[in-house]
């Protein structure tokens, strides 16, 4: 008898048949899927990928089949399919375990360099914010010392095939937003105490957005705290197929929030917010943490969601500008928050919102997607830039750091001088305009410093 060499799902984090069997193959997800819209290939759709996952589960396809691995990697995990699925298929609960299964099955066959790189980038860097700040400081030195200019001029980056990757690196903030237990008091009557999530990329590359978030929360009547015990949300780790590492990061943030005494856990990064709101599912099999995780996730709010709930100060000054809103996937689809940001923008005097086509179609950022799938990421970025140009805005508004970087890079490649700003930057600038009505607010003063 010949022993089968088939590799299937095993151990923990197995895609649930209860989830994939919900798919009735109706096809309503197809026009919402970025990779299907670009390729028109069935296997590059949610329906197609669910069929592949089911085939592995039933022993008809090998877990390590190159085609299966490619499709699990090509998916952006944008959740657009979830938002339109009439059967309520929780697609993310299939994709992330499938990726985890692939990582476990293929790690032993990878080179030691690949294993080391993954351990450092996905493991150490995102679990240790001090290490991340140290690396960011080196990147900042590289950018400001003249080394970056020399490397770009000399052609070294092109010869090493690193030019595209280097261009995607975020500009590092002049100073980091390091949570050290700070406490900022509410302006006016206090409504709540908000736990400010500093984030990983946010606190080193978008420190100005975190600072603006604190000021906007204060004006909304919130005490704001930034406990030192918090850490990375785990989104990138989970999306990369490292769910156990993601669970370890989740426990850190849950414990930090429980000890803080805050009323709400506020996020200004859509990808982080989505991951934090799913801690209940992530830790559902852990008898010690399951209840705590569910209680924690119920208190997580995106900044636009929270401000829309509690109301913002009416002391908003004029901000004459034409803007368009690019919806981050994990805000619009995973968290189902679409109207709140628009309601906030509508309150800013002088602001004209022009809706772009395909606002909620993924821009191609998706965490580290533009590194793992650069061609598809570039195609989606070009598509998004074309939609932006159609409405001729002065500013593109978004609510996620990855989207901001992707949009800035895409617009720069296309030779367009269009600003990209987080929604809280516009609210902050509007408040500043109200305080000094004779002075026009500066929309460039809050730009990333690198």
For each residue, the residues with C-beta under 8 A, 3 or more apart:
1:
2:
3:
4:
5:
6: 59 62
7: 62 63 64 105
8: 56 57 59 62 63
9: 14 15 56 57 63 97 101
10: 14 101
11: 14 104
12: 285
13: 96 97 100 101 243
14: 9 10 11 57 97 101
15: 9 19 20 53 57 93 94 97 98 101
16: 19 20 93 94 97
17: 20 21 54 57
18: 21 22
19: 15 16 22 89 90 93 94
20: 15 16 17 23 50 53 54 57 89 94
21: 17 18 54
22: 18 19 87 88 89
23: 20 47 50 85 87 89
24: 86 87
25: 47 51
26: 29 86 87
27: 30 47
28: 31 32 84 85 86
29: 26 32 33 45 46 47 80 81 84 85
30: 27 33 36 45 46 47
31: 28 36 37
32: 28 29 80 81 83 84 361
33: 29 30 36 37 44 45 46 80 81
34: 37 38 76 78 80 361 362 364 380
35: 38 39 44 45 74 75 76 376
36: 30 31 33 39 40 41 42 44 45 46 48
37: 31 33 34 40 361
38: 34 35 44 376 379 380 383
39: 35 36 44
40: 36 37
41: 36 44 45 48
42: 36 45 47 48
43: 48 49 51 52 67 71
44: 33 35 36 38 39 41 48 49 71 74
45: 29 30 33 35 36 41 42 48 49
46: 29 30 33 36 49 50 75 81 85 89 91
47: 23 25 27 29 30 42 50 51
48: 36 41 42 43 44 45 51 52 71
49: 43 44 45 46 52 53 71 72 75 94 95
50: 20 23 46 47 53 54 89 91 94
51: 25 43 47 48 54 55
52: 43 48 49 55 56 61 67 68 71 72
53: 15 20 49 50 56 57 94 98
54: 17 20 21 50 51 57 58
55: 51 52 58 60 61
56: 8 9 52 53 59 60 61 62 63 68 98
57: 8 9 14 15 17 20 53 54
58: 54 55
59: 6 8 56
60: 55 56
61: 52 55 56 65 68
62: 6 7 8 56 65 68
63: 7 8 9 56 68 101 102 105
64: 7 68 69 102 105 106
65: 61 62 68 69
66: 69 70
67: 43 52 70 71
68: 52 56 61 62 63 64 65 71 72 102
69: 64 65 66 72 73 102 106
70: 66 67 73 74
71: 43 44 48 49 52 67 68 74 75
72: 49 52 68 69 75 95 98 99 102
73: 69 70 99 372 373
74: 35 44 70 71 373 376
75: 35 46 49 71 72 95
76: 34 35 329 362 364 366 369 380
77: 92 95 96 239 366 367
78: 34 329 330 333 362 366
79: 82 83 91 92 274 329 330 333 334
80: 29 32 33 34 83 84 329 333 360 361 362
81: 29 32 33 46 84 85 89 91
82: 79 85 89 90 91 92 333 334
83: 32 79 80 332 333 336
84: 28 29 32 80 81
85: 23 28 29 46 81 82 88 89 91
86: 24 26 28
87: 22 23 24 26
88: 22 85
89: 19 20 22 23 46 50 81 82 85 94
90: 19 82 93 94
91: 46 50 79 81 82 85 94 95
92: 77 79 82 95 96 278 334
93: 15 16 19 90 96 97 281
94: 15 16 19 20 49 50 53 89 90 91 97 98
95: 49 72 75 77 91 92 98 99
96: 13 77 92 93 99 100 238 239 241 243
97: 9 13 14 15 16 93 94 100 101 243
98: 15 53 56 72 94 95 101 102
99: 72 73 95 96 102 103 239 240 241
100: 13 96 97 103 104 241 242 243
101: 9 10 13 14 15 63 97 98 104 105 241
102: 63 64 68 69 72 98 99 105 106 241
103: 99 100 106 107 240 241 242
104: 11 100 101 107 241
105: 7 63 64 101 102
106: 64 69 102 103 109 110
107: 103 104 110 115
108:
109: 106
110: 106 107 114 115 118
111: 114 115
112: 115 116
113: 116 117
114: 110 111 117 118
115: 107 110 111 112 118 119
116: 112 113 119 120
117: 113 114 120 121
118: 110 114 115 121 122 123 240
119: 115 116 122 123 124
120: 116 117 123 124 125
121: 117 118 124 125
122: 118 119 125 126 236 237 240 242 245
123: 118 119 120 126 127 242 245
124: 119 120 121 127 128 131
125: 120 121 122 128 131 132 135
126: 122 123 132 200 232 234 236 237 245 249
127: 123 124 231 232 245 248 249
128: 124 125 131 132
129: 132 133 178 200 203 231 232
130: 133 134
131: 124 125 128 134 135
132: 125 126 128 129 135 136 200 204
133: 129 130 136 137 176 178 204
134: 130 131 137 138
135: 125 131 132 138 139
136: 132 133 139 140 172 176 204 205
137: 133 134 140 141 172
138: 134 135 141 142
139: 135 136 142 143 169 172
140: 136 137 143 144 172 450
141: 137 138 144 145 147
142: 138 139 145 147 148
143: 139 140 147 148 171 172 450
144: 140 141 450
145: 141 142 148
146: 149 150
147: 141 142 143 150 151
148: 142 143 145 151 152 166
149: 146 152 153
150: 146 147 153 154
151: 147 148 154 156 157 166
152: 148 149 157 163 166
153: 149 150
154: 150 151
155: 158 159
156: 151 159 160
157: 151 152 160 162 163 166
158: 155 161 162 163
159: 155 156
160: 156 157
161: 158
162: 157 158 165 166
163: 152 157 158 166 167
164: 167 168 374
165: 162 168 169 371
166: 148 151 152 157 162 163 169
167: 163 164 409
168: 164 165 370 371 405 409
169: 139 165 166
170: 201 204 205 206 401 405 448 450
171: 143 205 448 449 450
172: 136 137 139 140 143 204 205 449 450
173: 176 177 204 205 206 207 208 448 449 450
174: 207 449
175: 207
176: 133 136 173 203 204 207
177: 173 198 202 203 207 210 211 226
178: 129 133 198 203
179: 182 196 198 203 226 227 228 230
180: 226 228
181: 225 226 227 228
182: 179 224 225 226
183: 223 224 225
184: 214 217 218 223 224 225
185: 190 218 223
186: 189 190 191 218 221 222 223 224
187: 218 219 221 313
188: 219 221 313
189: 186 221
190: 185 186 193 221 222 223
191: 186 220 221 222 310
192: 221 222 223 263 264 310
193: 190 222 223 224 225 261 262 263 264
194: 217 222 223 224 225 262 263 264 265 266 306
195: 225 226 227 230 256 257 260 262 264 265 266
196: 179 210 213 214 217 224 225 226 266
197: 230 233 253 265 266 267 268 269 272 276
198: 177 178 179 202 203 210 226 230
199: 202 203 206 210 232 233 267 268 269 272 401
200: 126 129 132 203 204 231 232 233 236
201: 170 204 205 206 269 401 402
202: 177 198 199 205 206 207 209 210 268 269 272 401
203: 129 176 177 178 179 198 199 200 206 207 210
204: 132 133 136 170 172 173 176 200 201 207
205: 136 170 171 172 173 201 202 401 448 450
206: 170 173 199 201 202 203 209 210 401 404 422 448
207: 173 174 175 176 177 202 203 204 210 211
208: 173 211 212 425 446 447 448 449
209: 202 206 212 213 268 401 422 424 425 446
210: 177 196 198 199 202 203 206 207 213 214 268
211: 177 207 208 214 215
212: 208 209 215 216 422 424 425 427 428 446
213: 196 209 210 216 217 266 268 303 424
214: 184 196 210 211 217 218 224 226
215: 211 212 218 219 428 431
216: 212 213 219 220 303 307 312 424 427 428 431
217: 184 194 196 213 214 220 222 224 266 303 307
218: 184 185 186 187 214 215 221 222 224
219: 187 188 215 216 312 313 315 431
220: 191 216 217 307 310 311 312 313
221: 186 187 188 189 190 191 192 218 310 313
222: 186 190 191 192 193 194 217 218 310
223: 183 184 185 186 190 192 193 194
224: 182 183 184 186 193 194 196 214 217 218
225: 181 182 183 184 193 194 195 196 260 262
226: 177 179 180 181 182 195 196 198 214 230
227: 179 181 195 230 256 257 259 260
228: 179 180 181
229: 252 255 256 259
230: 179 195 197 198 226 227 252 253 256 257
231: 127 129 200 249 252 253 256
232: 126 127 129 199 200 236 237 249
233: 197 199 200 249 250 253 267 269 271 272 275 276
234: 126 237 238 245 246 247 248 249 250 275 282
235: 238 239 246 271 272 274 275 367
236: 122 126 200 232 239 240 271 367 368
237: 122 126 232 234 240 242 243 245 246 249
238: 96 234 235 242 243 246 275 282
239: 77 96 99 235 236 366 367 368
240: 99 103 118 122 236 237 367 368
241: 96 99 100 101 102 103 104
242: 100 103 122 123 237 238 245 246
243: 13 96 97 100 237 238 246 247 282
244: 247 248
245: 122 123 126 127 234 237 242 248 249
246: 234 235 237 238 242 243 249 250 275 282
247: 234 243 244 250 251 282 283 286 289
248: 127 234 244 245 251 252
249: 126 127 231 232 233 234 237 245 246 252 253
250: 233 234 246 247 253 254 279 282 283 289 293
251: 247 248 254 255 283 289
252: 229 230 231 248 249 255 256
253: 197 230 231 233 249 250 256 257 265 276 279 296
254: 250 251 257 258 279 289 292 293 296
255: 229 251 252 258 259
256: 195 227 229 230 231 252 253 259 260
257: 195 227 230 253 254 260 262 265 296 299
258: 254 255 292 296
259: 227 229 255 256
260: 195 225 227 256 257
261: 193
262: 193 194 195 225 257 265
263: 192 193 194 299
264: 192 193 194 195 299 300 301 306
265: 194 195 197 253 257 262 276 296 299 300 301
266: 194 195 196 197 213 217 301 302 303 306
267: 197 199 233 270 272 273 276 300 301 302 303
268: 197 199 202 209 210 213 302 303 399 422 424
269: 197 199 201 202 233 272 273 399 400 401
270: 267 273 274 302 328 329 330 331 334 335 399 400 403
271: 233 235 236 274 275 328 330 367 400 401 402
272: 197 199 202 233 235 267 269 275 276
273: 267 269 270 276 277 300 301 302 330 331 335
274: 79 235 270 271 277 278 330 331 334 335
275: 233 234 235 238 246 271 272 278 279
276: 197 233 253 265 267 272 273 279 296 297 300
277: 273 274 297 300 334 335
278: 92 274 275 281 282 297 334
279: 250 253 254 275 276 282 283 293 294 296 297
280: 283 284 290 293 294 296 297 298
281: 93 278 284
282: 234 238 243 246 247 250 278 279 293
283: 247 250 251 279 280 286 289 290 292 293
284: 280 281 290 293
285: 12 290
286: 247 283 289 290 293
287: 290
288: 292
289: 247 250 251 254 283 286 292 293
290: 280 283 284 285 286 287 293 294
291: 294 295
292: 254 258 283 288 289 295 296
293: 250 254 279 280 282 283 284 286 289 290 296 297
294: 279 280 290 291 297 298
295: 291 292 298 299
296: 253 254 257 258 265 276 279 280 292 293 299 300
297: 276 277 278 279 280 293 294 300
298: 280 294 295
299: 257 263 264 265 295 296
300: 264 265 267 273 276 277 296 297
301: 264 265 266 267 273 305 306 309
302: 266 267 268 270 273 305 306 331 335 337 340 399
303: 213 216 217 266 267 268 306 307 399 423 424
304: 307 308 331 337 340 341 344 399 423
305: 301 302 308 309 335 337 340
306: 194 264 266 301 302 303 309 310
307: 216 217 220 303 304 310 311 312 340 344 427
308: 304 305 339 340 343 344
309: 301 305 306
310: 191 192 220 221 222 306 307
311: 220 307
312: 216 219 220 307 316 344 347 427
313: 187 188 219 220 221 316 431
314: 347
315: 219 431 434 435
316: 312 313 319 347 348 349 427 430 431 433 434
317: 349 430 431 432 433 434 435 436 437 441
318: 349 350 430 433 437
319: 316 348 349 350 351 426 429 430 433 441
320: 350 351
321: 350 351 352 394 395 443
322: 352 354 392 393 394 395
323: 345 351 352 353 354 393 394 395 396 397 426
324: 353 354 355 356 359 388 391 393 395 396 397
325: 341 342 345 353 355 356 359 396 397 398
326: 356 359 363 384 388 396 397 398 403 407
327: 331 332 338 341 359 360 398
328: 270 271 331 332 398 399 400 402 403
329: 76 78 79 80 270 332 333 334 360 362 366
330: 78 79 270 271 273 274 333 334 335 400
331: 270 273 274 302 304 327 328 334 335 337 338 341 399 400
332: 83 327 328 329 335 336 337 338 360
333: 78 79 80 82 83 329 330 336 360
334: 79 82 92 270 274 277 278 329 330 331
335: 270 273 274 277 302 305 330 331 332
336: 83 332 333
337: 302 304 305 331 332 340 341
338: 327 331 332 341 342 360
339: 308 342 343
340: 302 304 305 307 308 337 343 344
341: 304 325 327 331 337 338 344 345 397 399 423
342: 325 338 339 345 346 353
343: 308 339 340 346 347
344: 304 307 308 312 340 341 347 348 423 427
345: 323 325 341 342 348 351 353 397 423 426
346: 342 343 351 353
347: 312 314 316 343 344
348: 316 319 344 345 351 426 427 430
349: 316 317 318 319 430
350: 318 319 320 321
351: 319 320 321 323 345 346 348 426 430
352: 321 322 323
353: 323 324 325 342 345 346
354: 322 323 324 391 392 393
355: 324 325 359 391
356: 324 325 326 359 387 388 390 391 393
357: 387 390
358: 361 383 384 387
359: 324 325 326 327 355 356 387
360: 80 327 329 332 333 338
361: 32 34 37 80 358 380 383 384
362: 34 76 78 80 329 365 366 380
363: 326 380 381 384 403 406 407 410
364: 34 76 369 370 376 377 378 379 380 381 384 406
365: 362 369 370 377 400 402 403 405 406
366: 76 77 78 239 329 362 369 370 377 402
367: 77 235 236 239 240 271 402
368: 236 239 240 371 372
369: 76 364 365 366 372 373 376 377
370: 168 364 365 366 373 374 377 378 381 406
371: 165 168 368 374
372: 73 368 369
373: 73 74 369 370 376 377
374: 164 370 371 377 378
375: 378 379
376: 35 38 74 364 369 373 379 380
377: 364 365 366 369 370 373 374 380 381 406
378: 364 370 374 375 381 382
379: 38 364 375 376 382 383
380: 34 38 76 361 362 363 364 376 377 383 384
381: 363 364 370 377 378 384 385 406 407 409 410 413
382: 378 379 385 386 410 414
383: 38 358 361 379 380 386 387
384: 326 358 361 363 364 380 381 387 388 406 407 410
385: 381 382 388 389 407 410 411 413 414 416
386: 382 383 389 390
387: 356 357 358 359 383 384 390 391
388: 324 326 356 384 385 391 393 396 407 411 416 418
389: 385 386 392 414 416
390: 356 357 386 387
391: 324 354 355 356 387 388
392: 322 354 389
393: 322 323 324 354 356 388 396 418
394: 321 322 323 418 419
395: 321 322 323 324 418 419 420 421 426 443
396: 323 324 325 326 388 393 407 411 418 419 420 421
397: 323 324 325 326 341 345 421 422 423 426
398: 325 326 327 328 403 404 407 420 421 422 423
399: 268 269 270 302 303 304 328 331 341 403 422 423
400: 269 270 271 328 330 331 365 403 404
401: 170 199 201 202 205 206 209 269 271 404 405
402: 201 271 328 365 366 367 405 406
403: 270 326 328 363 365 398 399 400 406 407
404: 206 398 400 401 407 408 420 421 422
405: 168 170 365 401 402 408 409
406: 363 364 365 370 377 381 384 402 403 409 410
407: 326 363 381 384 385 388 396 398 403 404 410 411 420
408: 404 405 411 412 420
409: 167 168 381 405 406 412 413
410: 363 381 382 384 385 406 407 413 414
411: 385 388 396 407 408 414 416 417 418 420
412: 408 409 415 416
413: 381 385 409 410
414: 382 385 389 410 411
415: 412
416: 385 388 389 411 412
417: 411
418: 388 393 394 395 396 411
419: 394 395 396 443 444 447
420: 395 396 398 404 407 408 411
421: 395 396 397 398 404 425 426 443 446
422: 206 209 212 268 397 398 399 404 425 426
423: 303 304 341 344 345 397 398 399 426 427
424: 209 212 213 216 268 303 427 428
425: 208 209 212 421 422 428 429 443 446
426: 319 323 345 348 351 395 397 421 422 423 429 430
427: 212 216 307 312 316 344 348 423 424 430 431
428: 212 215 216 424 425 431 432 446
429: 319 425 426 432 433 441 442 443 446
430: 316 317 318 319 348 349 351 426 427 433 434 441
431: 215 216 219 313 315 316 317 427 428 434 435
432: 317 428 429 435 436 441
433: 316 317 318 319 429 430 436 437 439 440 441
434: 315 316 317 430 431 437
435: 315 317 431 432
436: 317 432 433 439
437: 317 318 433 434
438:
439: 433 436
440: 433
441: 317 319 429 430 432 433
442: 429 445 446
443: 321 395 419 421 425 429 446
444: 419 447
445: 442
446: 208 209 212 421 425 428 429 442 443
447: 208 419 444
448: 170 171 173 205 206 208
449: 171 172 173 174 208
450: 140 143 144 170 171 172 173 205
